[in-house]
């Protein structure tokens, strides 16, 4: 099992890469949505073209079938969530109140790489090196 920066099995480190632009570090917090996070970790790496929802979040479609789990509607800049209605991995680039999503964790460094992404860029979500 991969451990995050804190050495905890409940905080799991991942890397979010925007191809040809850079990488951001993030952590998934298992207790926020254990089933969703377990499914995502088994399917890493996830890769697709970036989409933007207004100016609120950047997302990629994953094709994963995951149901609602401990959903919330208020997110902050840097939060990571899973949108069940279209199977998307989302990173918030500003505080927002949105439709219910499964909360996953947060970006811990280099959020500006994700903020600078444009529709059509390639996002790759992968496990962090131990």
ZIFEN-V549136 format. One record per pair of residues at least 24 apart in sequence whose ideal C-beta (glycine too) atoms are under 6 Angstrom apart, sorted by the first residue. I is the first residue (numbers start at 0). J is the second residue. Records with the same first field share a line. If there is no record, write none. Layout:
I: J, J
This chain:
1: 126
12: 127
13: 127
14: 125, 127
15: 124
16: 123
17: 112, 116, 120, 122
18: 121
20: 112
21: 112
23: 106, 109, 110, 112, 113
24: 107, 108
25: 106, 107
26: 104, 107
27: 103, 104
28: 104
31: 102
32: 68, 69, 101, 103
34: 68
35: 65, 68, 81, 101
38: 63, 65
43: 125, 126
44: 123, 125
45: 124
46: 123
48: 119
49: 116, 118, 120, 122
50: 118
51: 118
55: 93, 95
56: 89, 91
57: 90, 92, 113, 116
58: 87, 89
59: 88, 122
60: 86, 87
61: 86, 88
62: 86
68: 101
70: 99, 101
71: 102
72: 96, 97, 99
77: 105, 106, 110
78: 105
79: 103, 104
